[in-house]
Amino acid sequence: MYPVDNPGDWLPNGLDMADVNGGGDPDFLVNYEWTGRVRVVFHPGRGLAPDRPWPAVDVGRFPNAENAAFGDLDADGIVDIVVVQGIEHHADPSAVRILWGRSPPDPEASLSAYAWEDGGMLPEGTGVGHYLDVQVADLDGDGFPDIVAQSENVVHLFGNAGGGGSSTR
């Protein structure tokens, strides 16, 4: 067993993977519900060792970060992040939040080179229920990944119109 990530936070609530740095290995997105911490954990490649946690960078802290997913929402070749927030732990309102990737993939770059910019909450996804899960995929075949978020009793589709726009379905 390998210690991939353990920053000392409670409730690692979500896990997604993508090759964020272009190194050819899966990197992981981990969110910790209790503290709202969202982290990208980079695969060490050939440096995999059972006694060493993987290198990681904090993306931010968001109230009750229930889950998070990778996806290149603006088709710029840089991995973006979607975070869904529930309504527990002082997170009011619930929200679907976009974090725009600002670091081109470079397996030789230092961890400090990786950054995401908080694009804020999707207005049509704010305050509509306690979000629990999120996935990103091109559901309508238009070449732009859409966001699917699950709340307590509804599955919401946020269609990506390209160019930063969205529509709720």
N, C-alpha and C positions, 0 to 999 in steps of 0.2 A: 504494500500500500504506500502511496506517495502523498505527502502533505501538500496539496495544491494551493489552498488558501485558508488562513486562519488568523484574521486580524483581531480576534477577541470579541467580535460582535455576536449577538444572539439572533436566532432565526434566519439562517441563510435560506431565503424563500424562493429563489428562482435561479435558473441556470440556462444559459444559451451559449452557442459556440459559433465562431466564424474566424477566418484567418484575417485578423485585424492588421497585422504588421507586414503581411506579404511573405512571411517566412516559410509558408508551406505546411504549417502545423496548425491545429485548431487552438485558438485562444478562447477564453471563457469570460462570460459576463455573469457576475454574481451580485445579487442584491440581498441586503440584510434588512428585513422588515422593521425590526424593533428600533434600530437607529436611523434607518433610511439611507444607509450607506450603499452606494453602487460602485462596483469595482470591475476593472478589466484585468484579468489574470492572463499573462502571456506564457505560452508554452515555451519551455527553455530549449527546445530542440534536442540536440545531442547531449546537452548538459543535464538530462533527466537524472535525478539522484533521490533515493528514498529518504535522505536526511535533510533535505533542503526544500522549503516552500518555493513555489514558482514566483517570478517577479510580477508585481502588480502595481497598478496605478488607480488611485481614487478618482472617480468621475464626478462625484458630488454626493450630497445628502439631500433627500427629498422625503417629506413627511409620509410615513407608512408606505414605503416603496414595496408594494406587494409583489411585483414581478417586472422583468425587463427583457427586452429582445434587441438583437442586432438586425440591421438592414440598411442598405444604401438607398435611402428614401429620395434623395435628390439626384441620383445617377451620376455622381461626380467621381466614383471610384473609391470613395472614402466611407468607411463604415460609420453609420449613425446609430443612435440608441433611442429606443422608445421605453419609457418608464410609466407603469400604471400605478396610481396611488389610490389606496382605499380610504376609508373614513375613520379608521381607528387611530389611536395614538396622536390625537390633535391634528389630523390631516383633514381639514374641511375647507374647501370642497374636495371631493374625489376628482381625479384628473388623469388625462392621458397627456404625457409630457414628451416633447421631442428634444433630443440633444444632438446637435449637428456635429459630425466629425470634422475636425480641422487639420488633421495630420495625415498626409499621404502615406500609404504603406511603404515602409522601409525597414527591412529586417535588421539593418545595422544601426538604426536610430536608438538613442537612449530612451528610457522610459519617460523622462521629462519632456520629450518631444511630442508625446501623445496628449491631445487635448480635445475636449468636446465643449461646445458652446450651448448653453441652455436657451433653446428656442421658445421656451414657455409652454403653456398648456394649450391644447386644441380647444378652442371655444365651444365647439359642438360636443366635446367629450367631458366637459367640466360639470360636476355636481349631478351626474345622472345615475349614480349607484356605486356600490362598493366593488371596485375592480379587483379581480383576483388573478387574472392571467392575460398574457398578450403574446401574439405571434405576428410576424411580418412575412408576407409573401405576395406575389403578383397574382391576385385572384381573378382578374378580368382580362388578362393577357395583353395589356397595353404597354408592357415593358416597365411599368413603375410599381414597386412593391406597395401593397396596401397594408393597413393595420387592422387586425382583428383583436378586439379586447373583450374579455368575458367579465361581466359583473355578476352579482348574486343570482339573477334570474334571466339575464338577457345576454346574447352575444351581439356585439356592436361591430359593424364594418365601417371603417373610415377609408373611403376610396382615395387613392392618390392620383390627382389630376395632372401631376407633373408640374414642374416649376414652383414647387412649394405649396400648391393648393391642395385642398382636400374636400371631400364631400361625405356626409354621413349616410349610410344605407342601413 
